[in-house]
Amino acid sequence: MKIATYDCDGVTRIGIVHDDAVLDLASAFGDAAFLPGSVLELIAGGDAMLAQVQEALDRASARRNDHTLWRRIRETKVLGPIR
């Protein structure tokens, strides 16, 4: 699983890179209560959080043409790594 922070329409978002697209986690989760505020929070959530992210990815994989969930990588600006 490749986790990314990216910019879309001037908003910094968290996503999962899959093939040539990024799954927007905010849209995939739907419920803001489960959404981590940053990649660091996602990682700090441990296995339980990663399992929720994997479930969201599995659900969204069947909807690859849904542009509310997926953004092509070339249409986004993937932000630099955390240092």
Backbone as CSV, one residue per row, in Angstrom:
resi,resn,N_x,N_y,N_z,CA_x,CA_y,CA_z,C_x,C_y,C_z
1,MET,0.853,-1.171,0.000,0.000,0.000,0.000,0.901,1.237,0.000
2,LYS,0.652,2.117,-0.951,1.408,3.365,-1.041,0.502,4.513,-0.593
3,ILE,0.883,5.142,0.495,0.119,6.249,1.059,0.726,7.550,0.553
4,ALA,-0.129,8.479,0.160,0.362,9.748,-0.375,-0.413,10.921,0.213
5,THR,0.282,12.033,0.335,-0.354,13.317,0.585,-0.292,14.053,-0.740
6,TYR,-1.422,14.571,-1.174,-1.439,15.226,-2.474,-2.307,16.468,-2.425
7,ASP,-2.107,17.321,-3.400,-2.863,18.560,-3.522,-3.858,18.397,-4.656
8,CYS,-5.116,18.699,-4.372,-6.151,18.635,-5.391,-7.031,19.869,-5.252
9,ASP,-7.019,20.688,-6.256,-7.822,21.914,-6.249,-7.491,22.802,-5.058
10,GLY,-6.205,22.835,-4.684,-5.754,23.696,-3.603,-5.964,23.143,-2.207
11,VAL,-6.435,21.904,-2.107,-6.677,21.277,-0.809,-5.722,20.101,-0.644
12,THR,-5.029,20.038,0.495,-4.146,18.914,0.777,-4.985,17.745,1.271
13,ARG,-4.777,16.571,0.642,-5.582,15.395,0.932,-4.676,14.184,1.149
14,ILE,-5.244,13.154,1.778,-4.536,11.896,1.980,-5.139,10.882,1.018
15,GLY,-4.285,10.104,0.379,-4.789,9.109,-0.560,-3.931,7.871,-0.607
16,ILE,-4.431,6.896,-1.326,-3.726,5.650,-1.563,-3.449,5.568,-3.059
17,VAL,-2.182,5.416,-3.414,-1.794,5.300,-4.813,-2.056,3.866,-5.262
18,HIS,-2.791,3.735,-6.354,-3.108,2.421,-6.915,-3.040,2.550,-8.429
19,ASP,-2.094,1.861,-9.034,-1.838,1.953,-10.470,-1.568,3.413,-10.843
20,ASP,-2.381,3.993,-11.731,-2.143,5.357,-12.199,-3.075,6.371,-11.545
21,ALA,-3.636,6.007,-10.385,-4.609,6.892,-9.741,-4.382,6.945,-8.232
22,VAL,-5.012,7.947,-7.629,-4.968,8.111,-6.175,-6.396,8.013,-5.659
23,LEU,-6.612,7.131,-4.685,-7.904,7.024,-4.023,-7.952,8.076,-2.933
24,ASP,-8.938,8.947,-3.002,-9.106,9.985,-1.989,-9.738,9.361,-0.744
25,LEU,-9.001,9.306,0.357,-9.498,8.648,1.562,-10.703,9.360,2.176
26,ALA,-10.746,10.678,2.092,-11.897,11.400,2.644,-13.186,10.951,1.958
27,SER,-13.147,10.801,0.659,-14.326,10.355,-0.084,-14.598,8.876,0.140
28,ALA,-13.542,8.080,0.227,-13.702,6.638,0.385,-14.234,6.261,1.769
29,PHE,-13.788,6.980,2.803,-14.250,6.672,4.154,-15.690,7.101,4.340
30,GLY,-16.038,8.278,3.810,-17.404,8.752,3.950,-17.730,9.258,5.346
31,ASP,-17.207,8.614,6.361,-17.463,8.986,7.761,-16.215,9.663,8.307
32,ALA,-16.287,10.961,8.533,-15.121,11.739,8.974,-14.577,11.269,10.317
33,ALA,-15.370,10.554,11.104,-14.906,10.091,12.418,-13.728,9.125,12.286
34,PHE,-13.666,8.405,11.171,-12.597,7.425,10.982,-11.410,7.981,10.215
35,LEU,-11.578,9.145,9.639,-10.545,9.690,8.762,-9.383,10.280,9.546
36,PRO,-8.175,9.798,9.292,-7.014,10.408,9.946,-6.770,11.800,9.375
37,GLY,-6.237,12.684,10.208,-5.982,14.051,9.786,-4.712,14.227,8.981
38,SER,-3.828,13.233,9.048,-2.565,13.307,8.323,-2.043,11.893,8.090
39,VAL,-1.043,11.786,7.252,-0.407,10.493,7.025,0.202,9.978,8.320
40,LEU,0.768,10.877,9.120,1.347,10.441,10.389,0.288,9.860,11.317
41,GLU,-0.898,10.467,11.353,-1.992,9.921,12.164,-2.452,8.573,11.623
42,LEU,-2.479,8.445,10.313,-2.850,7.174,9.714,-1.879,6.083,10.157
43,ILE,-0.609,6.357,10.070,0.416,5.385,10.476,0.322,5.104,11.965
44,ALA,0.111,6.140,12.765,0.020,5.963,14.216,-1.194,5.122,14.598
45,GLY,-2.200,5.053,13.731,-3.380,4.242,13.988,-3.112,2.750,13.948
46,GLY,-1.932,2.383,13.477,-1.509,0.993,13.489,-2.318,0.082,12.570
47,ASP,-2.287,-1.199,12.923,-2.920,-2.213,12.090,-4.426,-1.993,11.928
48,ALA,-5.077,-1.528,12.978,-6.525,-1.307,12.895,-6.852,-0.240,11.848
49,MET,-6.104,0.850,11.836,-6.338,1.914,10.860,-6.003,1.426,9.452
50,LEU,-4.892,0.719,9.312,-4.512,0.210,7.990,-5.542,-0.783,7.465
51,ALA,-6.152,-1.562,8.356,-7.206,-2.489,7.936,-8.416,-1.717,7.416
52,GLN,-8.766,-0.613,8.058,-9.882,0.218,7.590,-9.569,0.837,6.241
53,VAL,-8.318,1.268,6.074,-7.905,1.846,4.790,-7.970,0.776,3.702
54,GLN,-7.518,-0.434,4.005,-7.568,-1.525,3.025,-9.006,-1.843,2.644
55,GLU,-9.914,-1.844,3.609,-11.332,-2.083,3.319,-11.890,-0.999,2.400
56,ALA,-11.523,0.246,2.669,-11.971,1.355,1.815,-11.425,1.186,0.402
57,LEU,-10.168,0.773,0.289,-9.558,0.540,-1.020,-10.269,-0.595,-1.746
58,ASP,-10.566,-1.668,-1.030,-11.255,-2.801,-1.649,-12.632,-2.391,-2.175
59,ARG,-13.384,-1.624,-1.372,-14.713,-1.164,-1.808,-14.602,-0.250,-3.027
60,ALA,-13.627,0.638,-2.998,-13.494,1.630,-4.068,-12.936,1.037,-5.357
61,SER,-12.243,-0.077,-5.257,-11.645,-0.682,-6.451,-12.695,-1.058,-7.490
62,ALA,-13.882,-1.388,-7.043,-14.965,-1.721,-7.972,-15.536,-0.485,-8.646
63,ARG,-15.155,0.683,-8.175,-15.688,1.949,-8.706,-14.571,2.815,-9.276
64,ARG,-13.682,2.228,-10.061,-12.521,2.950,-10.584,-12.889,4.142,-11.468
65,ASN,-14.078,4.176,-12.037,-14.483,5.301,-12.888,-15.163,6.410,-12.108
66,ASP,-15.285,6.253,-10.816,-15.934,7.250,-9.968,-14.918,8.354,-9.634
67,HIS,-15.079,9.502,-10.268,-14.105,10.595,-10.095,-14.256,11.324,-8.768
68,THR,-15.269,10.984,-7.981,-15.339,11.532,-6.620,-14.420,10.750,-5.683
69,LEU,-14.048,9.530,-6.083,-13.146,8.699,-5.277,-11.719,8.703,-5.803
70,TRP,-11.576,8.671,-7.102,-10.262,8.478,-7.731,-9.834,9.712,-8.509
71,ARG,-8.556,10.023,-8.428,-7.948,11.089,-9.233,-6.747,10.494,-9.957
72,ARG,-6.635,10.809,-11.222,-5.439,10.372,-11.939,-4.235,11.095,-11.365
73,ILE,-3.153,10.381,-11.261,-1.950,10.966,-10.678,-1.507,12.190,-11.463
74,ARG,-1.618,12.155,-12.756,-1.166,13.310,-13.552,-2.029,14.541,-13.329
75,GLU,-3.224,14.366,-12.745,-4.112,15.491,-12.470,-3.930,16.038,-11.055
76,THR,-3.025,15.448,-10.298,-2.796,15.875,-8.929,-1.342,16.274,-8.761
77,LYS,-1.077,16.888,-7.649,0.307,17.221,-7.295,0.629,16.449,-6.021
78,VAL,1.403,15.358,-6.194,1.801,14.569,-5.041,2.865,15.374,-4.297
79,LEU,2.644,15.582,-3.016,3.549,16.394,-2.213,4.753,15.566,-1.781
80,GLY,5.829,16.234,-1.431,7.079,15.596,-1.080,6.987,14.690,0.130
81,PRO,8.000,13.867,0.335,8.019,12.960,1.476,8.162,13.708,2.800
82,ILE,7.723,13.060,3.851,7.863,13.623,5.192,9.314,13.490,5.612
83,ARG,9.878,14.547,6.149,11.285,14.502,6.599,11.349,14.750,8.073
